[in-house]
């Protein structure tokens, strides 16, 4: 009877199959730097398309209409003299946003829209939004973001160590920058829903990172008492060991968000859901990437600068070179029997070889 093969996840966890994430970290760093620079340039050149909540104006909601979105946009811009954003809602109604309107001008635009769309004026709901409200939301969001990051750094420094806290913070800033940059590049409107989505992804962005850090913390206990693995080896093993779990949790999280984005927003025209789900979708994908390709490699780089870890690396590499020179694999069948705390592995191997030859003679 054929032996049942273990799953890829089990083989990754045992280190039987692995991808060298740490060894290729310069590639990931370069890719992230390129994306981040692109996002920053986009923000500097194009800026953000701020929603009506932040710039002030009026929102008109019409009853079900056969008028197309482009035609309604033309009507709104002619009546107001300002740019207009029109969305077709799932019920067939239109949501028309026009910035820079006061109460008097809003009433005039409402009357004009009623004539152009051939509906009763009292059937068009009008909501006037002042820019001060959006400014208050933005200020509170920045305050909440700052407090959150401070608490995260403190917690991770206590639960793990300061290097992991720094790496997690850099990965978090990386995720937020990419998300905001994509909004700028494609011109998506930034609304209160967007802000809610951005604040929500903070926890998701840290989830996979903390899972890998926990595995790394367990795997590197008393690391200097052995000479089989470097810190980077164990960091790479931690990523591979949690890789399937990270992929599964990310996919499971992205599926309902994709449903909100493409079905709720694209088909049904759910405005607020669309804004929240878009930032969540981009942020979740960026968070999954950074936890694997950015956060843990950064920790490995920081740890490899420590004198004790540097010394360990030299010992491991020296013993690997000695084993390679003798044609003996470091992780051979009897590798677990070797005395890895002994500073000279070649002596151990040599003694075993001499004992074996002596037994043959006798």
Helices and strands as residue ranges (DSSP letters): H 8-13, H 25-45, E 49-50, H 52-55, E 57-61, H 69-80, E 84-88, E 94-99, H 103-117, G 121-123, E 125-129, H 131-159, H 162-186, E 189-190, H 192-219, G 223-225, H 231-258, I 259-265, H 271-290, I 291-295, H 296-303, H 307-325, G 335-337, H 345-361
